[in-house]
């Protein structure tokens, strides 16, 4: 028994981590604590040298604190918080609502389009979901929308920010696997837009078949002249669209790195907030405080996960995982890929994307990169890794919507009126989870959905 435990310390480490995640203790402390505890156990059984603990400091500094890629995260978070507090989102929804008022489910489609545009400027799911809930849900309920359709639309649209660039998740995944973030941003754009298109298509079909789910907006509301309509579009639609173009265009055209583009985005968001009269000293202090707290959480978990990944591999975790897969009869490349995708989807019922990403990638990433998929992805490792990470990102997005611990659902529940129950929210997200799985299958079956834009942009050369 002791010999088996010594040979499988990496597996036991993973099991203990999974169990402790349910205690509610801060994730960063769980990751770091489990790593240090199993390092001590490994030293006791003479399979780990205490001097190896010094490597943790080098890994934390070089891999996290001094990473030039991760510098983009604080700026993207700051940009998202600024846009949330500046009123830009409110004007955008009002504009989209008027433009789609003649279409069945037009308001729900407007929320989806708004979520797509805001996703390309914020990348913060919690902020997007809460913001969309507070701005759009009261209006949708007043219009007579069924609560299930309203909350399902808002929750799914709010999660697009974790996939559509600039995405914090893609920045962290690129850093973990040493993949250029620019290629991930380009690769994730079409899958993100595909998801938005699937959402809009579903809303159009279901509201056409059942008009009572989404009563149309009265034609009498909104601008009464062409000039007023143009003025509304300039005021509500142009600013966020220009900001998206500045941030993403500078990356895709090679004018700026993601880190530099994040700085441009911060400057643009501050200008928009100033133009909207929402940049007082008090507001700026609150924005900085909110962004700082979010950054601290993200980096603390990243450091803990970096320590966990090092200790897991030092204790032979890679070999244990390969042995377990072989014992289950999972040996071919496609079997392993499907196993990982199913595992990530199931973990999404219980854990946040950051926890899944920082645990699964260090464990299965090295294994997947050594597999042969028979030329399914053209371009070798330069193309395979971006495709794999974007496919994983599409899968990880479902973790925000799947109960019981879908974080988008909790964000929403804290913002909805008492008339909207958790049962409404759970029923509302079911079709959108299926749409996400359809998008995942399409991205796996057709790699060019992910790789066409990076290739055209020269990011895979």
ZALUM-899946 format. One line per field, with one value per residue (C-alpha): residue number from 1; residue in three letters; z, y, x. Coordinates in Angstrom, 3 decimals, decimal comma, padded with zeros to 6 digits. Example, Ala and Ser with C-alpha at 12.3 -4.5 7.8 and 13.67 -1.06 7.14 Angstrom:
! ZALUM-899946
nr = c(1|2)
rest = c(Ala|Ser)
w = c(007,800|007,140)
v = c(-004,500|-001,060)
u = c(012,300|013,670)
//
This chain:
! ZALUM-899946
nr = c(1|2|3|4|5|6|7|8|9|10|11|12|13|14|15|16|17|18|19|20|21|22|23|24|25|26|27|28|29|30|31|32|33|34|35|36|37|38|39|40|41|42|43|44|45|46|47|48|49|50|51|52|53|54|55|56|57|58|59|60|61|62|63|64|65|66|67|68|69|70|71|72|73|74|75|76|77|78|79|80|81|82|83|84|85|86|87|88|89|90|91|92|93|94|95|96|97|98|99|100|101|102|103|104|105|106|107|108|109|110|111|112|113|114|115|116|117|118|119|120|121|122|123|124|125|126|127|128|129|130|131|132|133|134|135|136|137|138|139|140|141|142|143|144|145|146|147|148|149|150|151|152|153|154|155|156|157|158|159|160|161|162|163|164|165|166|167|168|169|170|171|172|173|174|175|176|177|178|179|180|181|182|183|184|185|186|187|188|189|190|191|192|193|194|195|196|197|198|199|200|201|202|203|204|205|206|207|208|209|210|211|212|213|214|215|216|217|218|219|220|221|222|223|224|225|226|227|228|229|230|231|232|233|234|235|236|237|238|239|240|241|242|243|244|245|246|247|248|249|250|251|252|253|254|255|256|257|258|259|260|261|262|263|264|265|266|267|268|269|270|271|272|273|274|275|276|277|278|279|280|281|282|283|284|285|286|287|288|289|290|291|292|293|294|295|296|297|298|299|300|301|302|303|304|305|306|307|308|309|310|311|312|313|314|315|316|317|318|319|320|321|322|323|324|325|326|327|328|329|330|331|332|333|334|335|336|337|338|339|340|341|342|343|344|345|346|347|348|349|350|351|352|353|354|355|356|357|358|359|360|361|362|363|364|365|366|367|368|369|370|371|372|373|374|375|376|377|378|379|380|381|382|383|384|385|386|387|388|389|390|391|392|393|394|395|396|397|398|399|400|401|402|403|404|405|406|407|408|409|410|411|412|413|414|415|416|417|418|419|420|421|422|423|424|425|426|427|428|429|430|431|432|433|434|435|436|437|438|439|440|441|442|443|444|445|446|447|448|449|450|451|452|453|454|455|456|457|458|459|460|461)
rest = c(Unk|Unk|Unk|Unk|Unk|Unk|Unk|Unk|Unk|Unk|Unk|Unk|Unk|Unk|Unk|Unk|Unk|Unk|Unk|Unk|Unk|Unk|Unk|Unk|Unk|Unk|Unk|Unk|Unk|Unk|Unk|Unk|Unk|Unk|Unk|Unk|Unk|Unk|Unk|Unk|Unk|Unk|Unk|Unk|Unk|Unk|Unk|Unk|Unk|Unk|Unk|Unk|Unk|Unk|Unk|Unk|Unk|Unk|Unk|Unk|Unk|Unk|Unk|Unk|Unk|Unk|Unk|Unk|Unk|Unk|Unk|Unk|Unk|Unk|Unk|Unk|Unk|Unk|Unk|Unk|Unk|Unk|Unk|Unk|Unk|Unk|Unk|Unk|Unk|Unk|Unk|Unk|Unk|Unk|Unk|Unk|Unk|Unk|Unk|Unk|Unk|Unk|Unk|Unk|Unk|Unk|Unk|Unk|Unk|Unk|Unk|Unk|Unk|Unk|Unk|Unk|Unk|Unk|Unk|Unk|Unk|Unk|Unk|Unk|Unk|Unk|Unk|Unk|Unk|Unk|Unk|Unk|Unk|Unk|Unk|Unk|Unk|Unk|Unk|Unk|Unk|Unk|Unk|Unk|Unk|Unk|Unk|Unk|Unk|Unk|Unk|Unk|Unk|Unk|Unk|Unk|Unk|Unk|Unk|Unk|Unk|Unk|Unk|Unk|Unk|Unk|Unk|Unk|Unk|Unk|Unk|Unk|Unk|Unk|Unk|Unk|Unk|Unk|Unk|Unk|Unk|Unk|Unk|Unk|Unk|Unk|Unk|Unk|Unk|Unk|Unk|Unk|Unk|Unk|Unk|Unk|Unk|Unk|Unk|Unk|Unk|Unk|Unk|Unk|Unk|Unk|Unk|Unk|Unk|Unk|Unk|Unk|Unk|Unk|Unk|Unk|Unk|Unk|Unk|Unk|Unk|Unk|Unk|Unk|Unk|Unk|Unk|Unk|Unk|Unk|Unk|Unk|Unk|Unk|Unk|Unk|Unk|Unk|Unk|Unk|Unk|Unk|Unk|Unk|Unk|Unk|Unk|Unk|Unk|Unk|Unk|Unk|Unk|Unk|Unk|Unk|Unk|Unk|Unk|Unk|Unk|Unk|Unk|Unk|Unk|Unk|Unk|Unk|Unk|Unk|Unk|Unk|Unk|Unk|Unk|Unk|Unk|Unk|Unk|Unk|Unk|Unk|Unk|Unk|Unk|Unk|Unk|Unk|Unk|Unk|Unk|Unk|Unk|Unk|Unk|Unk|Unk|Unk|Unk|Unk|Unk|Unk|Unk|Unk|Unk|Unk|Unk|Unk|Unk|Unk|Unk|Unk|Unk|Unk|Unk|Unk|Unk|Unk|Unk|Unk|Unk|Unk|Unk|Unk|Unk|Unk|Unk|Unk|Unk|Unk|Unk|Unk|Unk|Unk|Unk|Unk|Unk|Unk|Unk|Unk|Unk|Unk|Unk|Unk|Unk|Unk|Unk|Unk|Unk|Unk|Unk|Unk|Unk|Unk|Unk|Unk|Unk|Unk|Unk|Unk|Unk|Unk|Unk|Unk|Unk|Unk|Unk|Unk|Unk|Unk|Unk|Unk|Unk|Unk|Unk|Unk|Unk|Unk|Unk|Unk|Unk|Unk|Unk|Unk|Unk|Unk|Unk|Unk|Unk|Unk|Unk|Unk|Unk|Unk|Unk|Unk|Unk|Unk|Unk|Unk|Unk|Unk|Unk|Unk|Unk|Unk|Unk|Unk|Unk|Unk|Unk|Unk|Unk|Unk|Unk|Unk|Unk|Unk|Unk|Unk|Unk|Unk|Unk|Unk|Unk|Unk|Unk|Unk|Unk|Unk|Unk|Unk|Unk|Unk|Unk|Unk|Unk|Unk|Unk|Unk|Unk|Unk|Unk|Unk|Unk|Unk|Unk|Unk|Unk|Unk|Unk|Unk|Unk|Unk|Unk|Unk|Unk|Unk|Unk|Unk|Unk)
w = c(000,000|000,941|-002,250|-004,357|-002,614|-003,234|-006,932|-007,258|-005,222|-008,251|-008,607|-004,868|-005,065|-007,800|-005,836|-002,635|-004,571|-006,134|-002,713|-001,025|-003,771|-002,294|001,150|000,034|001,116|-001,193|-004,324|-004,270|-000,739|-001,653|-004,680|-002,803|000,401|-001,315|-003,323|-000,262|001,742|-000,949|-001,412|002,288|001,871|-001,144|000,878|003,715|001,267|-000,394|-003,820|-003,569|-002,535|-000,271|-002,379|-005,198|-003,191|-004,233|-007,814|-006,761|-006,221|-009,647|-011,219|-009,487|-010,429|-013,968|-014,869|-013,254|-011,663|-014,456|-017,358|-020,084|-021,390|-018,082|-017,898|-020,284|-017,697|-015,276|-018,161|-019,759|-016,356|-015,770|-019,227|-018,531|-015,182|-016,718|-019,468|-016,943|-014,847|-017,681|-019,102|-022,533|-022,223|-021,483|-024,614|-026,696|-025,610|-026,275|-029,791|-030,602|-029,194|-031,610|-034,597|-034,013|-032,814|-035,946|-035,637|-033,525|-030,310|-031,299|-027,729|-026,885|-030,072|-029,038|-025,717|-027,554|-029,917|-027,002|-025,139|-028,226|-028,546|-024,825|-024,871|-027,286|-024,876|-021,380|-021,190|-017,623|-017,346|-013,881|-014,877|-018,195|-016,673|-013,825|-016,153|-018,732|-015,989|-014,408|-017,737|-019,864|-017,578|-016,214|-019,769|-021,041|-018,212|-018,766|-022,438|-021,404|-022,109|-020,424|-017,583|-018,919|-022,311|-020,748|-018,206|-020,610|-023,212|-020,696|-019,029|-022,310|-023,878|-020,780|-020,978|-024,510|-022,942|-021,805|-025,410|-027,744|-027,552|-025,638|-023,320|-019,990|-020,296|-023,586|-022,100|-019,225|-021,493|-023,875|-020,993|-019,566|-022,892|-024,330|-027,273|-028,696|-027,393|-030,724|-032,497|-029,786|-030,065|-033,838|-033,515|-030,960|-032,875|-035,336|-032,716|-030,500|-033,349|-034,261|-030,739|-030,950|-034,339|-032,883|-029,997|-032,339|-034,634|-031,748|-030,407|-033,871|-034,379|-030,949|-030,920|-034,458|-033,445|-030,072|-030,339|-026,809|-025,445|-026,676|-027,484|-029,977|-029,078|-030,058|-033,305|-031,682|-029,400|-030,426|-032,723|-034,881|-037,658|-039,645|-038,129|-034,585|-035,516|-036,919|-033,823|-031,571|-033,501|-033,344|-029,615|-028,688|-031,335|-032,564|-029,325|-028,299|-031,930|-032,337|-029,132|-030,313|-033,611|-031,850|-029,524|-031,850|-035,095|-033,712|-032,718|-035,912|-038,168|-036,266|-035,077|-031,395|-029,075|-026,883|-023,958|-025,915|-027,270|-023,692|-022,874|-025,893|-024,689|-021,209|-022,655|-024,969|-022,153|-019,973|-022,815|-023,284|-019,546|-019,545|-022,531|-020,678|-017,580|-015,504|-014,618|-011,329|-008,680|-006,607|-009,598|-010,620|-007,086|-007,111|-010,564|-009,469|-006,275|-008,115|-010,777|-008,161|-006,202|-009,359|-010,389|-006,968|-007,157|-010,659|-009,930|-006,550|-008,177|-011,043|-008,604|-006,677|-009,876|-011,047|-007,801|-008,134|-011,724|-010,761|-007,786|-009,764|-012,433|-009,891|-008,193|-011,477|-012,172|-015,964|-015,866|-013,570|-015,911|-018,890|-016,922|-015,899|-019,490|-020,691|-017,974|-019,122|-022,683|-023,832|-026,063|-029,443|-029,960|-030,599|-027,569|-025,325|-026,816|-026,321|-022,771|-021,942|-023,474|-021,486|-018,322|-018,801|-019,419|-016,265|-014,160|-015,382|-013,290|-010,139|-010,758|-012,278|-015,665|-014,059|-011,715|-014,532|-016,913|-014,435|-013,292|-016,516|-018,916|-017,006|-016,584|-020,042|-022,176|-022,533|-023,324|-026,018|-027,740|-028,302|-030,014|-033,721|-035,121|-038,622|-040,308|-039,060|-038,225|-040,990|-040,023|-037,325|-033,740|-034,723|-035,697|-033,431|-030,097|-030,944|-032,256|-029,144|-026,726|-028,529|-028,588|-024,849|-024,374|-026,126|-023,835|-020,740|-021,529|-020,627|-017,030|-016,523|-017,336|-016,039|-012,603|-009,713|-009,647|-012,860|-011,833|-014,364|-012,740|-009,323|-010,700|-012,225|-009,169|-007,116|-009,572|-010,541|-008,881|-006,466|-009,164|-011,092|-009,316|-009,632|-011,406|-014,108|-014,510|-014,695|-017,275|-019,269|-019,810|-020,988|-024,746|-024,698|-023,190|-026,066|-028,527|-026,926|-027,373|-031,041|-031,486|-029,746|-032,101|-035,145|-034,014|-033,505|-036,818|-038,860|-037,587|-040,154|-038,111|-035,618|-037,815|-040,909|-039,420|-037,696|-041,000|-042,974|-040,389|-040,646|-036,930|-037,538|-039,760)
v = c(000,000|002,391|001,560|002,203|005,537|006,576|005,696|007,598|010,749|012,876|011,193|011,513|015,182|015,759|013,905|015,860|019,115|018,201|017,355|020,512|022,662|021,860|023,230|026,824|027,706|030,251|028,473|030,078|028,796|025,323|025,130|026,356|024,438|021,095|021,586|022,327|019,511|016,915|018,275|017,515|014,044|013,418|014,459|012,097|009,164|010,270|011,011|014,811|016,910|019,894|021,940|021,731|024,093|026,906|026,341|027,546|031,090|031,128|029,743|032,276|035,197|034,205|032,539|034,947|038,114|038,994|037,683|040,292|038,524|038,660|042,424|042,689|041,221|044,210|046,603|044,589|044,284|048,035|048,754|046,553|048,178|051,668|050,779|049,184|052,357|054,915|054,353|053,295|049,967|051,606|053,762|050,763|048,618|051,465|051,875|048,142|047,838|050,489|048,951|045,452|046,384|045,017|041,564|038,752|038,599|041,822|042,898|039,510|039,715|043,223|041,881|039,198|041,753|044,025|041,139|040,420|044,028|044,380|041,048|042,592|045,459|043,973|040,242|040,125|037,746|038,808|042,464|041,690|039,448|041,827|044,829|043,165|041,919|045,333|047,147|044,682|042,399|045,032|046,193|042,634|041,766|045,005|044,058|040,778|038,483|035,095|035,013|031,855|033,405|036,691|035,242|032,589|035,250|037,534|034,781|033,288|036,678|037,805|034,809|035,649|037,928|034,939|033,747|036,751|038,647|040,404|037,441|037,069|033,299|033,225|035,344|032,887|029,819|031,264|031,963|028,450|026,717|029,275|030,113|033,673|035,412|037,174|033,845|032,791|036,097|035,695|032,032|032,681|035,488|033,336|030,727|033,578|035,136|031,670|031,326|034,744|033,776|030,511|032,436|034,947|032,149|030,227|033,327|034,105|030,575|030,141|033,597|033,122|029,829|031,161|034,950|035,074|034,443|037,845|040,527|043,123|046,695|049,259|051,058|054,388|054,269|055,551|058,363|059,968|061,206|059,965|062,644|061,567|057,931|058,814|060,883|057,990|055,560|057,925|058,397|054,763|052,561|054,370|054,737|051,035|049,961|052,362|051,069|047,452|048,386|050,096|047,169|044,187|045,893|046,923|043,290|041,599|044,116|043,710|047,315|046,395|043,452|042,403|044,183|047,419|047,099|046,720|050,064|051,629|050,140|051,613|055,054|054,793|053,637|056,573|058,989|057,538|057,747|061,393|062,232|060,654|062,733|059,619|060,239|062,099|061,630|059,444|057,291|056,862|055,770|053,168|051,931|051,500|049,698|047,288|046,533|046,023|043,499|041,535|041,556|040,351|037,411|036,406|036,623|034,916|031,925|031,970|031,790|028,937|027,018|027,524|026,002|023,109|022,356|022,267|019,958|017,683|017,091|016,806|013,959|012,086|013,192|013,083|009,406|008,590|010,276|008,338|005,076|005,827|006,593|003,395|001,366|002,791|001,681|005,289|005,231|006,843|010,586|011,092|008,999|011,097|014,371|013,343|012,181|015,560|017,441|015,385|015,841|019,613|019,783|017,763|019,804|022,870|021,772|022,274|024,610|028,014|028,251|029,554|026,587|024,100|025,813|026,043|022,438|020,591|022,287|021,513|017,894|017,074|019,763|017,992|014,713|016,197|017,997|014,678|013,007|012,418|013,381|012,156|015,542|016,758|020,086|021,352|023,271|021,169|022,306|025,993|025,487|022,578|024,325|027,432|025,182|022,991|025,932|027,696|024,457|024,087|027,719|027,062|024,074|026,049|028,681|026,167|026,169|029,559|028,241|024,664|024,175|023,750|026,066|028,060|031,380|033,391|032,010|033,209|036,629|036,857|035,615|038,401|040,991|039,758|040,800|038,333|037,321|035,590|032,367|030,030|027,561|030,186|030,661|026,924|026,298|029,346|028,342|024,749|025,503|027,836|025,137|022,845|025,632|025,919|022,178|022,483|025,246|023,042|020,135|022,413|023,818|020,283|018,992|022,041|023,378|026,202|027,879|028,542|028,727|030,655|034,128|033,462|032,132|035,099|037,454|035,741|034,867|031,181|031,783)
u = c(000,000|002,812|004,699|001,572|001,041|004,647|004,345|001,063|001,691|000,836|-002,556|-003,284|-002,302|-004,873|-007,599|-006,920|-007,031|-010,398|-011,859|-010,582|-012,076|-015,503|-014,615|-015,079|-011,530|-009,820|-008,615|-005,156|-004,502|-005,750|-003,438|-000,378|-001,114|-001,660|001,542|003,689|002,099|002,780|006,276|006,879|005,329|007,550|010,601|009,568|009,397|012,663|011,158|011,505|014,496|013,856|016,280|013,715|011,494|013,853|012,720|009,274|010,548|012,181|009,015|006,750|008,977|009,883|006,579|004,114|005,481|007,919|005,817|005,456|002,342|000,446|000,976|-001,986|-004,391|-004,483|-005,038|-007,838|-009,524|-009,173|-010,595|-013,608|-014,342|-014,106|-016,594|-018,928|-019,104|-019,132|-022,632|-021,340|-023,167|-026,528|-026,347|-025,297|-028,269|-030,705|-029,310|-029,435|-032,944|-034,246|-032,449|-033,924|-037,424|-039,178|-037,549|-039,126|-037,135|-035,377|-034,654|-033,105|-031,037|-029,962|-028,748|-026,753|-025,222|-024,434|-022,807|-020,708|-019,530|-018,850|-016,998|-014,527|-013,892|-014,028|-013,270|-014,658|-017,610|-018,741|-018,885|-020,622|-023,305|-024,109|-024,090|-026,363|-028,693|-029,087|-029,490|-031,459|-033,485|-035,912|-036,638|-037,137|-039,526|-041,464|-041,845|-043,450|-040,478|-040,633|-038,080|-036,399|-035,631|-034,546|-032,119|-030,797|-030,009|-028,306|-026,252|-025,013|-024,244|-022,366|-020,026|-018,842|-016,238|-014,191|-013,752|-013,938|-010,627|-009,269|-009,852|-008,088|-008,507|-006,602|-003,806|-003,370|-003,622|-001,046|001,324|000,908|001,596|004,079|001,806|001,732|-001,368|-001,926|-002,506|-004,982|-006,854|-007,132|-008,110|-010,855|-012,576|-014,545|-015,606|-016,807|-018,775|-020,095|-021,484|-023,127|-024,629|-025,983|-027,546|-029,188|-030,395|-031,914|-033,655|-035,046|-036,382|-037,947|-039,571|-040,891|-042,516|-043,717|-044,242|-045,646|-042,132|-040,923|-043,514|-042,195|-041,323|-043,988|-043,116|-043,961|-040,927|-037,552|-036,349|-039,015|-036,719|-033,751|-031,533|-032,417|-031,720|-028,278|-027,475|-028,477|-026,254|-023,293|-023,744|-024,491|-022,891|-019,809|-017,736|-017,580|-017,140|-014,217|-012,639|-012,960|-011,345|-008,457|-007,768|-008,269|-007,267|-003,890|-003,215|-004,390|-002,622|000,625|000,738|000,856|001,337|-001,633|000,014|000,396|-003,151|-004,409|-002,813|-004,533|-007,828|-007,384|-006,719|-009,718|-012,016|-010,920|-011,625|-015,124|-015,789|-014,630|-016,843|-019,799|-019,064|-018,379|-014,733|-014,915|-012,233|-014,567|-015,520|-011,885|-010,970|-013,763|-012,694|-009,078|-010,105|-012,429|-009,811|-007,091|-009,166|-009,956|-006,302|-005,170|-007,559|-006,442|-002,702|-002,929|-004,651|-002,145|000,769|-000,869|-001,537|002,047|003,304|000,831|001,885|005,566|004,988|002,659|005,290|008,119|006,228|005,757|002,214|002,657|003,596|000,678|-001,809|-000,473|-000,705|-004,301|-005,325|-003,660|-005,414|-008,776|-008,042|-007,667|-004,602|-005,297|-004,982|-008,711|-009,700|-007,465|-008,746|-012,377|-011,593|-010,043|-012,985|-015,509|-013,424|-013,269|-017,024|-017,781|-015,347|-017,220|-020,206|-018,155|-015,216|-014,435|-012,679|-009,487|-009,230|-009,907|-007,503|-004,647|-005,055|-005,897|-003,478|-000,267|-001,426|-002,788|-001,141|002,240|000,445|-001,793|001,067|002,875|-000,080|-000,566|-003,986|-003,214|-002,921|-006,317|-004,691|-002,412|000,690|002,336|002,831|002,661|-000,977|-001,937|-001,393|-003,466|-006,258|-006,160|-006,222|-009,080|-011,099|-010,467|-011,510|-014,846|-015,355|-014,364|-016,977|-019,688|-018,386|-020,025|-023,503|-023,611|-025,202|-024,756|-021,720|-022,037|-020,543|-022,551|-025,697|-024,560|-023,624|-027,086|-028,983|-027,455|-028,803|-032,291|-035,581|-037,256|-039,756|-036,952|-036,029|-033,043|-035,357|-036,009|-032,262|-031,491|-034,219|-033,190|-029,563|-030,196|-030,598|-027,596|-025,373|-026,393|-025,532|-022,083|-021,548|-022,551|-019,958|-017,358|-018,092|-017,829|-014,463|-013,106|-014,457|-013,396|-010,029|-010,084|-012,821|-010,043|-006,949|-008,066|-007,691|-004,310|-002,997|-004,283|-002,770|000,620|000,555|001,384|004,423)
//
